[in-house]
Amino acid sequence: MSAGVPGPAAGGAVGTGRAPRRIYVTDCEGPLTRNDNAQEIAEHFLPNGAEFFARLSKYDDFLADVIRRPGYNAGDTLRLLPPFLKAFEVGDAAVEAFSAEGVLLVPGALRMLAELAALLPTFIISTSYTPYLKALCELSGFPLANVRCTELSLDAWLMPEDEKAWLRDEAARVMERGLIEIPREARSADRLSPADAATVARLDDLFWTQMDGRVSGALVAAVHPVGGGMKLAALEEIVAAEGVEGAGVMYVGDSITDAPPLAAVKAWGGVSLSFNGNGYALAAAEFAVASLDAGVAAELAKAFAGGGRGGVEATARAWPKPHEGETPTGRACARVGLVAEEPDALAEASAAARRSVRGERVARLG
């Protein structure tokens, strides 16, 4: 299936008199949970792990969004991390136990999943590793069969001790460099500061030259994160398997990894919704929600189940907005609207809600 509109724009059985078939598809981290599981794994198991992960994440943004490295997708930070987990003796059982203990839900998320599963076919597409999604499914009762996520198997790889020692030294060297700052207009390393360009060159050499021919390089190549273009591919597979048209899809996301499916669903005539999204998600989505509670997304999903995109637009336009100087209460605590009509207000509200729900450190990642 191409990224164009798949099938009739009306999104259903045209001319048959039957109600159009619709599905709800959501990212996990952001719309449902407050974690950044991969970052938390790094923080728990690696020295200075959170800051190490942040450096990999900024490098990931550069590869995916600036130079658009062939074969590289947004979210491929999850390819870059596993060699270092192996170097620090982290195994599958430890990752599974840690992930199961730490699921942090967005308020109202469990109720929303239960309500939507009873209303229309619901799916999760997540860049997160499988152990984390298994933990969420066990907690919520959501079927794992309706989840697409990143497979991770550390125990399947045997890494020589000298390679582990080398990677531990390289991790320390990565920490000697600052976070890459990417100018908005950057399309190559030439627009970076000299220090950041040197950092990119150093990481390029590490991942794509020095790791080549080693176990670490094979591990990077073997992990296939479900992010960016892979999220879109997973969505297209679900759409085809479910037999729905493009306008019968509602997709909810919040980050750079959701931009391709959000943009595609918008083009299909479905509902593309940014939930506490960053700039990447807002730029790709048609609708936006800024909220501390998942119930707002659930309300829009119910409008979609009953009335398709038109039902969502009507609900968004009717959503109460606080007057200037007024303290919002009730439903007005959430900001809901069309991105094209109030981009600045939705961006400001989304950034504030994102920081509040997920924390400053997670909010700054792509």
C-alpha positions as CSV (number, residue, x, y, z in Angstrom):
1,M,0.0,0.0,0.0
2,S,1.3,3.4,-0.8
3,A,1.1,6.5,1.4
4,G,-1.7,7.9,-0.8
5,V,-5.3,7.4,0.1
6,P,-6.0,3.7,0.2
7,G,-9.4,3.2,-1.3
8,P,-12.5,5.5,-1.3
9,A,-12.0,8.7,0.7
10,A,-15.3,8.0,2.5
11,G,-13.6,5.2,4.4
12,G,-16.2,2.6,4.1
13,A,-18.5,0.3,2.1
14,V,-19.5,2.9,-0.5
15,G,-23.0,2.4,-1.9
16,T,-23.7,-0.6,0.3
17,G,-25.7,1.1,3.1
18,R,-23.4,-0.5,5.7
19,A,-21.7,1.6,8.3
20,P,-18.1,2.2,7.4
21,R,-15.5,0.1,9.2
22,R,-13.1,2.0,11.4
23,I,-10.1,1.2,13.5
24,Y,-8.1,3.1,16.2
25,V,-4.4,2.9,16.3
26,T,-2.2,4.5,18.9
27,D,1.4,4.9,19.9
28,C,2.2,3.7,23.4
29,E,4.7,6.0,25.1
30,G,3.0,9.4,25.3
31,P,-0.6,8.7,24.6
32,L,-0.9,5.7,27.0
33,T,2.2,5.7,29.2
34,R,4.5,8.2,30.7
35,N,7.7,6.2,30.3
36,D,10.6,6.4,27.9
37,N,11.4,2.7,28.5
38,A,14.6,2.6,26.4
39,Q,15.9,5.7,28.2
40,E,15.0,4.2,31.6
41,I,16.7,0.9,30.7
42,A,19.9,2.9,29.8
43,E,19.6,4.9,33.0
44,H,19.2,1.8,35.1
45,F,21.9,-0.4,33.6
46,L,24.6,2.0,32.2
47,P,26.8,4.5,33.9
48,N,25.3,8.0,33.3
49,G,22.8,6.1,31.3
50,A,20.1,8.8,30.9
51,E,22.6,11.3,29.5
52,F,24.2,8.7,27.3
53,F,20.8,7.8,25.8
54,A,20.1,11.5,25.3
55,R,23.3,11.8,23.2
56,L,22.3,8.8,21.1
57,S,18.8,10.2,20.7
58,K,20.1,13.5,19.3
59,Y,22.4,11.7,17.0
60,D,19.4,9.6,15.9
61,D,17.5,12.9,15.2
62,F,20.3,14.1,13.0
63,L,20.5,10.8,11.0
64,A,16.8,10.5,10.5
65,D,15.6,14.1,10.2
66,V,18.5,16.1,8.9
67,I,20.6,13.9,6.5
68,R,18.0,11.2,6.2
69,R,20.5,8.4,6.1
70,P,19.4,5.6,3.8
71,G,17.8,2.7,5.6
72,Y,17.6,4.7,8.9
73,N,14.4,5.6,10.6
74,A,13.4,7.9,13.4
75,G,13.5,5.8,16.6
76,D,16.5,3.8,15.5
77,T,18.2,4.9,18.8
78,L,16.9,1.5,19.9
79,R,19.3,0.0,17.3
80,L,22.2,1.9,18.8
81,L,21.7,1.0,22.4
82,P,21.8,-2.9,22.5
83,P,25.6,-3.2,21.9
84,F,26.2,-1.2,25.0
85,L,23.7,-3.2,27.1
86,K,25.7,-6.3,26.1
87,A,29.0,-4.6,27.0
88,F,27.6,-3.9,30.5
89,E,26.4,-7.5,31.0
90,V,22.7,-6.8,30.7
91,G,20.5,-9.8,29.7
92,D,16.9,-10.4,28.6
93,A,15.6,-11.4,32.1
94,A,16.9,-8.3,33.6
95,V,15.3,-6.1,31.0
96,E,12.0,-7.9,31.3
97,A,12.0,-7.7,35.1
98,F,12.9,-4.0,35.0
99,S,10.2,-3.2,32.4
100,A,7.5,-5.1,34.2
101,E,8.1,-3.1,37.4
102,G,8.1,0.3,36.0
103,V,5.0,0.9,33.7
104,L,3.8,4.5,34.4
105,L,0.3,5.1,32.9
106,V,-1.2,8.3,31.7
107,P,-4.3,8.9,33.9
108,G,-7.3,7.3,32.3
109,A,-5.3,5.1,29.9
110,L,-6.6,1.7,31.2
111,R,-10.2,2.8,31.1
112,M,-9.7,4.2,27.6
113,L,-8.2,1.0,26.3
114,A,-11.1,-1.0,27.8
115,E,-13.7,1.3,26.4
116,L,-12.2,1.5,22.9
117,A,-11.6,-2.3,22.6
118,A,-15.3,-2.8,23.2
119,L,-16.2,-0.1,20.6
120,L,-13.9,-0.7,17.6
121,P,-10.7,-2.6,16.7
122,T,-7.8,-1.1,18.5
123,F,-4.1,-1.5,17.9
124,I,-0.8,-0.3,19.4
125,I,2.2,0.5,17.3
126,S,5.2,1.3,19.5
127,T,8.9,1.8,19.0
128,S,9.5,0.4,22.5
129,Y,11.0,-3.0,23.1
130,T,8.8,-6.1,23.4
131,P,9.3,-6.7,27.2
132,Y,7.7,-3.3,28.0
133,L,4.7,-3.9,25.7
134,K,4.2,-7.3,27.3
135,A,4.2,-5.7,30.7
136,L,1.5,-3.1,29.5
137,C,-0.6,-5.9,28.0
138,E,-0.5,-7.9,31.2
139,L,-1.4,-4.9,33.3
140,S,-4.3,-3.8,31.0
141,G,-5.5,-7.0,29.5
142,F,-4.9,-5.6,26.0
143,P,-4.1,-8.4,23.5
144,L,-0.5,-8.7,22.6
145,A,-1.6,-9.9,19.2
146,N,-2.8,-6.3,18.5
147,V,0.6,-4.8,19.2
148,R,3.5,-4.1,16.9
149,C,6.8,-3.2,18.6
150,T,10.6,-3.6,18.5
151,E,11.9,-7.1,19.1
152,L,14.9,-7.4,21.4
153,S,17.0,-10.5,22.2
154,L,20.2,-9.8,24.0
155,D,20.9,-13.4,25.2
156,A,21.1,-14.6,21.6
157,W,24.4,-12.7,21.1
158,L,27.8,-13.8,22.4
159,M,30.2,-10.8,22.6
160,P,33.9,-11.3,23.2
161,E,35.2,-9.8,26.5
162,D,37.7,-7.5,24.7
163,E,34.8,-6.1,22.6
164,K,32.8,-5.5,25.7
165,A,35.8,-3.6,27.3
166,W,36.2,-1.6,24.1
167,L,32.5,-0.6,24.1
168,R,32.6,0.4,27.8
169,D,35.5,2.7,26.9
170,E,33.6,4.1,23.9
171,A,30.6,4.8,26.1
172,A,32.8,6.9,28.4
173,R,34.1,8.8,25.3
174,V,30.6,9.5,24.1
175,M,29.9,11.1,27.5
176,E,32.9,13.5,27.1
177,R,31.0,15.2,24.3
178,G,27.9,17.5,24.7
179,L,24.4,17.0,23.3
180,I,24.2,17.8,19.6
181,E,22.3,21.0,18.9
182,I,20.5,20.8,15.6
183,P,19.5,24.2,14.0
184,R,16.0,24.2,12.6
185,E,17.2,24.7,9.0
186,A,20.0,22.2,9.1
187,R,20.1,19.7,6.2
188,S,23.7,18.6,6.6
189,A,26.6,18.6,9.2
190,D,27.8,21.8,7.6
191,R,25.1,23.7,9.6
192,L,26.2,22.3,12.9
193,S,28.7,24.0,15.3
194,P,32.3,22.7,14.8
195,A,32.0,20.8,18.1
196,D,28.7,19.1,17.1
197,A,30.0,18.3,13.7
198,A,33.0,16.6,15.3
199,T,30.6,14.7,17.6
200,V,28.6,13.5,14.6
201,A,31.8,12.4,12.7
202,R,33.0,10.5,15.8
203,L,29.7,8.7,16.2
204,D,29.5,7.9,12.5
205,D,33.0,6.3,12.7
206,L,32.0,4.3,15.8
207,F,28.7,2.9,14.6
208,W,29.3,2.5,10.9
209,T,33.1,1.8,10.6
210,Q,34.6,0.6,13.9
211,M,31.6,-1.7,14.7
212,D,31.5,-3.1,11.2
213,G,32.7,-6.8,11.3
214,R,32.2,-7.1,15.1
215,V,29.4,-8.6,17.1
216,S,28.2,-5.0,18.0
217,G,27.8,-4.1,14.4
218,A,25.8,-7.3,13.7
219,L,23.6,-6.5,16.7
220,V,22.9,-3.0,15.4
221,A,22.0,-4.4,12.0
222,A,19.7,-7.1,13.5
223,V,17.5,-4.9,15.6
224,H,14.7,-3.4,13.6
225,P,12.9,-0.6,15.6
226,V,9.3,0.0,14.7
227,G,9.7,3.8,14.3
228,G,9.2,6.3,11.6
229,G,8.8,4.6,8.2
230,M,8.5,1.2,10.0
231,K,5.6,2.5,12.0
232,L,3.9,3.5,8.7
233,A,4.6,0.1,7.3
234,A,3.1,-1.6,10.3
235,L,0.0,0.7,10.0
236,E,-0.3,-0.2,6.3
237,E,-0.2,-3.9,7.2
238,I,-2.9,-3.5,9.8
239,V,-5.1,-1.4,7.5
240,A,-4.8,-4.1,4.8
241,A,-5.5,-7.0,7.2
242,E,-8.5,-5.3,8.7
243,G,-9.9,-4.3,5.3
244,V,-10.5,-0.6,6.1
245,E,-10.2,2.4,3.9
246,G,-7.9,5.3,4.7
247,A,-10.7,7.5,6.1
248,G,-11.5,4.7,8.5
249,V,-8.2,5.1,10.4
250,M,-7.6,7.2,13.5
251,Y,-4.0,7.4,14.5
252,V,-2.7,8.9,17.7
253,G,1.0,9.8,18.3
254,D,3.3,12.3,20.0
255,S,6.8,12.3,18.6
256,I,9.1,12.1,15.6
257,T,8.6,8.4,15.2
258,D,4.8,9.0,14.6
259,A,5.3,11.7,12.0
260,P,5.1,9.3,8.9
261,P,1.9,7.5,10.0
262,L,0.3,10.8,11.1
263,A,1.1,12.4,7.8
264,A,-0.2,9.4,5.9
265,V,-3.5,9.2,7.8
266,K,-4.0,12.9,7.2
267,A,-3.5,12.4,3.5
268,W,-5.9,9.4,3.5
269,G,-8.7,11.5,5.0
270,G,-8.6,9.8,8.3
271,V,-8.0,11.3,11.7
272,S,-4.4,12.1,12.6
273,L,-4.2,13.3,16.2
274,S,-1.2,14.7,18.1
275,F,-1.5,13.9,21.8
276,N,0.8,16.2,23.8
277,G,2.9,16.1,20.7
278,N,6.3,17.7,20.0
279,G,7.0,19.8,17.0
280,Y,7.4,16.8,14.7
281,A,4.0,15.3,15.6
282,L,2.2,18.6,15.4
283,A,3.6,19.3,12.0
284,A,2.3,16.0,10.7
285,A,-1.1,15.9,12.4
286,E,-4.4,17.6,11.5
287,F,-5.8,17.5,15.1
288,A,-4.1,18.1,18.4
289,V,-4.9,17.5,22.1
290,A,-3.0,18.8,25.0
291,S,-4.2,17.1,28.2
292,L,-3.0,15.5,31.4
293,D,-5.6,12.7,31.0
294,A,-6.1,10.1,28.3
295,G,-9.9,10.5,28.6
296,V,-9.8,13.4,26.0
297,A,-8.4,11.1,23.3
298,A,-11.1,8.5,24.3
299,E,-13.8,11.1,23.8
300,L,-12.5,12.0,20.3
301,A,-12.2,8.2,19.5
302,K,-15.8,7.8,20.4
303,A,-16.7,10.6,18.1
304,F,-14.7,9.0,15.4
305,A,-16.4,5.6,15.9
306,G,-19.8,7.2,15.5
307,G,-19.1,9.8,12.9
308,G,-15.7,9.4,11.4
309,R,-13.5,12.4,10.7
310,G,-16.5,14.7,10.6
311,G,-17.4,13.6,14.1
312,V,-14.0,14.4,15.4
313,E,-13.9,17.8,13.8
314,A,-17.2,18.7,15.2
315,T,-16.1,17.6,18.7
316,A,-12.8,19.5,18.4
317,R,-14.5,22.7,17.2
318,A,-17.1,22.5,20.1
319,W,-14.4,21.9,22.7
320,P,-14.6,24.7,25.3
321,K,-11.6,27.1,25.4
322,P,-10.8,29.3,28.4
323,H,-11.2,33.1,27.9
324,E,-8.2,35.3,28.3
325,G,-7.3,35.6,32.0
326,E,-9.6,32.8,33.0
327,T,-8.4,29.7,34.9
328,P,-9.6,26.7,33.0
329,T,-11.8,24.1,34.7
330,G,-13.4,20.9,33.7
331,R,-13.2,20.0,30.0
332,A,-11.5,23.4,29.3
333,C,-8.4,22.1,31.1
334,A,-7.6,20.2,27.9
335,R,-6.8,22.1,24.7
336,V,-8.3,20.5,21.6
337,G,-8.2,21.9,18.1
338,L,-7.1,21.8,14.5
339,V,-3.4,22.4,14.1
340,A,-3.8,24.6,11.0
341,E,-6.2,27.0,12.7
342,E,-4.4,27.6,16.0
343,P,-0.8,26.2,15.7
344,D,0.9,28.5,18.3
345,A,-1.7,27.9,21.0
346,L,-1.7,24.1,20.5
347,A,2.1,24.0,20.3
348,E,2.4,25.9,23.6
349,A,-0.3,23.8,25.3
350,S,1.1,20.6,24.0
351,A,4.7,21.4,25.2
352,A,3.4,22.3,28.7
353,A,1.3,19.1,29.0
354,R,4.1,17.0,27.6
355,R,6.5,18.4,30.3
356,S,3.9,17.8,33.0
357,V,2.9,14.3,32.0
358,R,6.3,12.9,30.9
359,G,8.9,15.1,32.6
360,E,11.4,17.6,31.3
361,R,14.0,15.1,30.4
362,V,11.7,12.9,28.2
363,A,9.9,16.0,26.7
364,R,13.2,17.3,25.2
365,L,13.8,14.1,23.2
366,G,12.5,13.7,19.7
